[in-house]
Amino acid sequence: MSDSPDTLNTGPTDAAPDDASARDFGPDPVGRELLPTATPARTRAAVRELVRPRRGLTVAGFATMTTATGVGLLVQPLLGRIVDIVADHRPPGDITLPVVLLVLVALAQGATTALGLSLVSRLGETVLARLRERFVEKALRLPLEQVEKAGAGDLTARVTRDVSVVGEAVRDALPELARSLLAIALTLAAMAALDWRFFLAALIAVPVQASTARWYVRNAVPLYARQRIATGSQQQQLLDTIAGAGTVRAFRLEEEHTERVTRRSSAAVELTLRGVRLVLDFYNRLHIAEYAGLAAVLVTGFLLVRGGSVSIGTATAAALYFHSLFTPVNAALVLLDDAQSATAALARLVGVADQPSPEPEKPEPEKQAHESQPSPRTAKAGGTVTVTGIHHAYEPGRPVLHDVDLTLRAGERVALVGPSGAGKTTLAKLIAGVHRPTAGSVRVTTNGAGESGDGLPVALVTQETHVFAGPLADDLRLARADATDDELRTALTAVSALDWAETLPEGLDTVVGEGGHRLTSAQVQQLALARLVLADPPVAVLDEATAEAGSTGARLLEQAADRAVDGRTALVVAHRLTQAATADRIVVMDGGRIVESGTHDELCAAAGIYASLWEAWSGTRTTADETPTHHRPDTTTLKDH
């Protein structure tokens, strides 16, 4: 089974599994199966798994933060000591020692706080980097049909907004939250050390704060989760509208699509405003807790001083301790807002990162003799592809392929043709392993080792090739990381691309892609074919890989494609019938089924679908008055939409 091939790039499917322009989705997109979101328990477990290998850094960071907070708590007793010195009318010189100690405390606290924040930030950034790696790794391996069902907006929102939210929380919220929680715990302990009654007075604020926190979490968690979904839905609609801008204009659907974007944007804004109102109510409740707690501490101090249990300085220190709690308590509870947003975003990232990776089945050694003699093109080891009883549907009840059986013999070049919507691209992607069939199997059997030896068995090249930003040599080495410069030049020569590559400003070191040297459509496709040569798979699938060249570069790209698949088993989805005419065998599809198979001459003689296509393409079909209708061969295409 060829489940995970070397997909050099991918293109659109035969039948789009979801037409967003035909339906109007609200904030929760009806008809879409969003990518999974992890449960709270699983999210916490994932964080523990990421932190576990860095226990030393974790302990060092929080121990340093604890030390910094503890040192800072010496300020209030020293200030209380100064109050007692003044209240007792002692000599001014007695204040010198407390003042010097205050300076030393400030210096020590500043140094340890800086070190602690640095360690905690390093821990957070390390964990975040690992989470990003896991997310990207799994996102790239998600089955294409799963991404299509969820909509590109869902994955885009996770890659952009959710990663950003978690990143900001790790950089800003995590260190400050750790510092605030430590300050709260140690300050309350210090108040108890002054007098246990101060501690009890301070606890009067806790029920109000605790109930406020519970109320906020109960309302914030679902609100932020809905906000994330609404943002993904908004991005999906924007992507759909922008990607289909030509169709939107052609059918005068501008107002309708603008209204859809407006509705989804309004839904996202409305949820954001609800969040703002929630935060305002949150602060109002906190102010009540602060007033009640400070009043209780001041009254307790007054009673204890009057009763002679504590000095004025001690009561002052207790009041200052409680007042100093305002900042960390408010910070912790405010950061609770960021934490809830980050937790919702983190759950969405973990949901993708936890997805199981499909395990590709390794090709088995050839155990049988070939069904026929291999083609004379077989200079390198090829592979045999056996498709048995394939059925496939992007959506239940809407099959695209029906009971397809096909065998590609080792070294054979097979052209796949048929009218638009016949299922050619879907079959090609099933063979390449981009999709898994709904029923049936695809088996790839290698007959020997190619030049690269241990590469994946199938490589796919489509008409949509991405040029990655960076040196041209690095872009080529995506197919084989250890390729030498000479091997890169050999691959470029094979696809007639070395001449233009060496005329670039810096040759193979020229930066291409985003922000770099712009390549033409034909050059981009030659780059994709050169990657194919470097990857050196036994089986190659070309899905309209020369379609973007236009008339001027069509012949050049066809020749380059011929040389790139030379010696390999090849399935070519032919958009120009010259490619089909020179193939070893032609397979004709119609309505999701294989309806004809044979050589060019055999199918022309059979006077079936292929003969009709060839007649229309070659311009020999005549009208009722016997006047030939000529077509330009280079511009006639047979493309799936």
N, C-alpha and C positions, 0 to 999 in steps of 0.2 A: 504494500500500500504506500503510495507516495503522498504522505501527508504534509511534509514540511520541506519543500524544495528550496533550491537557491534562487529565490525570486529576485532577479536583478532590478525589476521594477514591475509595477502592476498597472493595469488600465481598467476601464469601466466594464461592468458585466453586461451580458446580453439584455437582461431585463432588470431594470432597476427594481429592487425589492420594495422600495417605498417611494412614492411620489408625493413629496411634501407640498408641492404646489397644488395638489388636487384636494387637499384637506386643510382644515383650519384647526390647529392644535392650540389648546390653552396652555397655562403654566405647567400642567402635567400633561405631556404630549400623549394624547389618545392614539393608540395604534403603534406606539414605539415601546420597545422593551429596553429601558434604560440599563446601562451597565450596572453591575451589582455594587451595593454599598455595604461595608462591613458593619456588624453589630457593635455596640459599645464594648462588650466583653472582648470581642476579637480585636478591636482597635487597641484596647489596653494591652492585650497579649502581644500584638505586633510591636508596640512601643517597647515592651520589656525585651522582646527578642532582639530589637535593634540596639538597645542600651547594654544588654548583657555582655557582649564582647568588650565593652569599654568600662568595666566596673571600676578600675583604678582611677580613670579620669573622673568618673562620677563621684567617687568618694572624696578625691582630692578637691574637686570643685565645691562640693557642698560643705566639706569641713572648713575650707578657707572662708566661705560665705558665713558660716556659723561663727567663726572666730571674729570676722569683721563686725558682725552684728553684736556679738557679746562685748567687744571693745567699745562700740558706740554707746552701749547702755551705761557706761560709766559717767556719761555727761550729766545726767540728771542728779545722781547723788553728789557730784562735785558742785553743781549749782546749788543744791540744797545746803551743802556745807558752807558755801559763801553766804547764803541767806542766814544761817545760824550765826556765823561770825559777826555779821552786821547787826543781827537782832541782839546779840550779847554784848555789843559795843566793844569788841576786842580791838587790838591795835591793827592798823592797816597792813602791817607787814605779814599778819597771819593769812592774808588773802593770796600771798605770792605763790605758795605751794599749790593750792587748788587751781590757780590760773595756769601755772606751768604744766600741771597734769592735764588740764583741758587741751593745751596745745599738743602735748604728746599723744593724747587720745585721738585728736583730729588727724594727726599725721599717720598714726598707726591704722586708724580706721580707713583712711583714704587709700593707703598702700594695699591693705588686705582686701578691701572691696574691689579695687582695680584688678588684683590677681584673681579673686574669686569669680568676678564677672567674666574675665578672660577665659578661665577654665570652663565655666558653664556654657559660655558662648561657643567655645570650641567643641564641647560635647554636643550641643544642639546642632551645629553646622555639620558635624560628622554624621550624626544620625540622619539629618535631613538629606545629606548627599547620598547616603545608602538607600534611603527610601526612594529618592528620585531614580536611582539606578534600577531598583526593583520595579518601580512603576513603568519606566521606559522599556525595560526588558520585556515585561509582560504585555504592555500595550502594543509593542511591535509584533507580538506573537498571537494577539487576539484573532480569532477567526474572522475573516472579512465580513461574513454574513452577520455576525454578532454586532460588529461596529455599524454596519449598515442599518440594522434593525434599531439600534439605539439612536442613530443619527450622529453626524459628525459634530454637531454642536455639543453633545454630552461629553464626548472625549476631549474636544477642544477646551471646554470650560474646565475640565479637570486638569489638563496640561497647563493651562494658563492661570486662571483665577484661583483654583484650589491650591495649586503649588505655591502661588504667590502668597495666599493667606497663611498657609502653614509656614512658609519661609519667614514672613514678617513676625509671626508668633514666636518662632524659634529665636530670631535675632533680638527681638525687643521684649516680648511678653514673658518668655520662659525665665530669663535671668532676673527680671524685675519681680516676677511672681515668686520665685524662690526666695529672693531677698525679703519680700514683704511678709511671706509666711513665717520665715525665721524671726523677723523682727516682732511679729505679733506674739509668737510663742514665748520668746525670751523676755519680752517686755512684761507680759503677764506674770511670768515667773519672778521677774525682778520686783514687781508690785507686791507679790506675795511675800517676798523676802523682807520688804519694808515693814509690812504688817498684813496679816492674812485678811483683815477687814477691808483693806483697800482692794484686794483681789476680788472679794465678794461684791464690792460696790461696782467694780468694773464689769462684772459679769451681768449686771442689769441690762447692758446694751446687747448682750449676746443673743437672747431670744429674738429681739427685733431684727438683728442682722441675719441670724440663721433663717428665720421665716422669710426674710427678703430674698436671701440667696436661693432658697428652695423655690419660692414663687418665680424668681427670675429664670432659673434653670428649667423649670417645668414649662414655661412659656417660650423661652428662647430657643431651646433645642429644636422643636418642630418648626419654629418660625425660620430659623437659619437653614434648616434642611430644605424647606420649601423655597427659600430664597435662592439656594444653590441650584435647585431644579429649574426655577423660573429663569435664572441667568442662562443656564444651558439651553432652555427652550428659546430664549431670545436670540442667542448666538446661532442656534440652528436655523431659525427663520431668516436671520441676516445672511447666513451662508447660502441657504436655498435661493433667496431672492437675488443675491449678487451673482451666484454661479449661473442662474438662469435668466440673467438680465436680458439677453437677446430674445429669448422666448417671451419674457414678460412684455417687452416693448412690441414685439411682433403681434401679440394678441391683445394689446392695449390693456394690460392688466396692472398698470402702474398703481392706480388708486387702490385696487384690491390688495396688492402686496404691501403697499404703504400702510393700509389699515391693519393688516396682520402684524406688521412690525410694530405699529403703534400700540396695538392691544397687548402684545407680549411685553413690550417695553413698559407699558403702564402697569401691567401686573407685577413686574419686577420692582418698579418704583413704589407701588403701593405697599409691597411687602417691606421695602426698605424704610418707608415712613412709619410703618407699624413698629419696626425695630427701634426707630428713634423715640417714639412715644413710650415704648417699653423701657428704654434706658432712662428717660426723664422720670417716670414713675419710680424706677429703681433708686435714683438719687434722692427723691423726696423721702422715701422710707429710711434711707441711710441717715439723713439729717436728724430725723426723730431719734434714732438710736444714739447718735453722737450727743445730742442735747441731754437725753436721759442719763447716759453713762457719766458724762462730765459733771452734771449736777449731783449725781450720787457720790462721786469721788470727793467733790468739794465739801459736801455736807458731812461726809464721813471724816474728812480731815479736820474740819472745824470742831466736830464733837470730840475727836481724839486729842486735839491740841488743848481744848478746854479742859478735858479730863486729865491732862498731863501724861497721856500714854505715849505720845510722840512729840517731837519738836516741830517748830514751824518749818524748818528746813526739810524735815522728812515729809511733812504734808505737801510742801511745795514740790518735792521730788516726785511724789505720787501723782500730783495733778499734772506735772510735766510729762510723766510717763504716759498717763492716759491721753493727754493731748498729742503726744508723739505717735499714738496709735492711729490718729485720724488718717495720716498719710498712708501707712502700710495697709490699713484696713480698706480704705477707699481704693487704693491701688489694686489690692488683691481682688476686691469685688468688681472694680472696673475692668481689670484684666480677665475677670470671669466672662465678660462680654466677648473679649477677643478669644478667650479659651473655647467658648461655645462655638463661635464661628470657625475657629481653627479645628475643633474636634469634628464638626460636621464635614469640613473639607478633608480632614485626615481620614475619616471613615470612607469617603469616596475614593481616595487614593489607595487605601489599603484594600478596598473592595476589588480594585483592578489588579493590584500587586499580588493578591492572593489567588488570582485565576490560575488554574493548572495549565502548564505548557504542554501542547500536544507533542507526544513523543513520536518522532518519525521512525518508521520501520526501515531497518537497514536492508538494502537490496541483497537478495540471496544469490549465490552463485548459480550460473546457468547449469541446469540439470538435463535439458533436453536438446536434441538437435534442432536447428532452425527449421522453420516451416518451409522455407525456400532459401536458395542461395542468396547471400547478402549482396547489396548493390556494389558495383565497382568503386563507388565513392569511399567505401569503408577502409580508410587509411588508419584510423585510430579505432580503439575499442568502442563499440556502441552499446546500446541497451535495448532490451525488448520491453515494450509496454503492452500490457493486456488489460483492456477495459471490458468488464463483464457485467451485464445486466444493470447498467447505470440508469437510475432515476434521480432527478434533482428538481427541487422546488425551493425558491427563495421564501415563499409564503405558503402555508398549508392550503391545499386545494388549488394551487396555481402552478402546476408542473411546467418546467422549462424543457427538461429532457425526459424521453420515454424509452426505456428498455434499449439502451445503446450498447452494442458490442463492437469492439474494434481492437485490432492487433497491429502494432507498429513493429515491424521486424528490425533486427539490428542493422544499423546503417542505412535504413530506408528513409527516404524523404517523402512525406505524405502532405499533400495540400488539402486543406479543408475549405470548401466553398459552399455557397448557398445564399439564398435571399436574406434580406435584413430580418433579424429576429428569429433566425432558424435555430439558434442555440450554439453557434460555433464558438464564441468566446467563452461561454459557460463550460463547454466540453474541454476547451483548451486549459482553462483554469482548474478544472477538476484533475486533469492529467498532471498539471504542474503542482497540484497540491494546495493551491490558494483556497479552494473550497473543499469541503468534504461532501461526498455524494449523500443524498437522502437515502438511497438504497443502491446496492451493487458495490463493486470494488474496482480499484485501480491498482495494478501490480506492475512494478518496475523491476526488471531483472537485468543486472549488468553481466556482460560477457567477458569482462576483463577490466583492467585498470587503464584509465586515460593518463595523460601527462601529469595531471595534478594528483592522480592516485586516489586520495582519500576524500575527495570533494563530495558534495551531495549529488544525487543522481539526476535531478532535473533542474534546468534553469529556464526562467521565463523572461522574455523580452517583449515589451508591448510598445505601442505608439506613444505612451506617456512616460518619458524618461526624466528623472530628476537629476540635475547637475548640482552636486554639493559644493558649497563655498569652500574654496581652498585651491592648492596647486593641482594642476591637471593630473600629475603623477599620482597624487594621493587619491584623486577621484577614481583613477583606474585601479589602484591597489585595493579598493573596496572589494573587488572580486577575488583578489589573491594578495594578501598582505605582504608576503615575502618575495613578490616579483621584483626582479632586478630591472634596471633601466633598459638593458638590452631586450629583456622579455617584453617590457612595455612597448618598445619600438617595434618588435616583431608582431605584437598584437595589432598595433596601429597600422602597420604595413598590410596585414592580412585584410583589413577593411578599408584600404586606400585612404587612410587618415593621417599617415605620417607626414606627408608634405605640408599640409596646413598646420599640423601640430608644431612642426619645427620652425614655421614662420611666425609663430606667436612671439610676442615681445621677449619672453624669457623661456621659450621652448616649453618643455614639460613642467617647468617650475612656474609657469604663468598661472596666476590666480584666476579661476573661473567661477561661475555660479554667482550668487547674490553679492553685488558690490565688486565683482571682478570682470574679466573679459567676457563679453557676450558671444556665445556660440550660436551659429545658425541652426535651424531645425534639422538640416541634414547632418551637420557636425554632431549635434546631440545624439542622433540615432547611431552615427558611427561610433560614438563613445560607448553607447550601450552594447553595440555588437563587439567592440574591443573588450569590454568586460566579459562578455560571453566567451571569447577566445581565451582569456586569462583564466576564467573559472574552469574551463575545459570539462564540462559535464558530459556524461555519456548520451544524455537525451536533452534536446533543446526544443522549446516551444516558442514560436514566434507568432505573436498575436498582432497582426497588422503593423509589424515593426518598421515598415517603410512607408506608412500611410502619410506621415507628416512632411514628407520631402517635397511634395508638389511635383509638377511635371518636369522641371529642370533637373532635379536630383533623383528622380525615381529610378532610372536605369542604374545610376551609380550605386544607390543603396541596395538595389536588388542584387547586383554583383557582389557587394560587400556582404550581404546576408548569405548568399550562396557560399562564399569562402568561409564565413564564420561557422556555418553548420557542416562544413565539409568533413566527412568521416564520422559524423554523429547521427544518431537516430533523430529525426526532426519532424515536428508537426508544425506546418506553416498555415496560419489562417490567412488566406490569400485575398488581398483587396484588389489586386491586379491579376487578371487571368494569365498574363505571361508567366507569373510565378507558378501557377497551377499547371500550365502546359508543359513546363520543363521538369515537373516532379516525377518521381518514380510511380506514384499512385495518387489518384484524386479521390477524395471522399466527399460526397455531396450530402448536405443536410437540408431538411425542410420540416418545419413544424416540430422540432425537437427530436427528430429521428434521422437515422442514416438511410437515405433512399437510393443512393447509387454509389458504386465503388469500381474503379478501374483506371486504366491509363487514359491519357488525353484522346488518343485515336479511338479506343474502345467506346468511350462515353460519347464522343461525337457521332460515332456510327450508331449508337443506341437510340439517338434522337429523343433523349429524355430532358430532364431539367438542365443538366450541364450543357447539353447541346444548345438549348435555348439561350442560356446565359452567354455561351461562347458566340452564338450567332448575333445576339444583341450587342455584345462587346465589340466584336470585330467589324460591325457595320454592314454585315451581309443581309440582315433582315430587310425586307422591302415592304413598302406601304402598299395599299390596295392598288395604286396606279403603277406599281412596280418601280417606283423611284427609290434608289438606295438612300438609306438614312445613315450618314457617316457619323461616327463618334470618335472622339479623341481618346485613344487607348490609355494614355498616361493619366487621364483625369477621371476615368470611369472607376468607381469603387463599389465594393459590395461590403458595406459595413453594418455591423450590428449596432442598434441604438438601444 
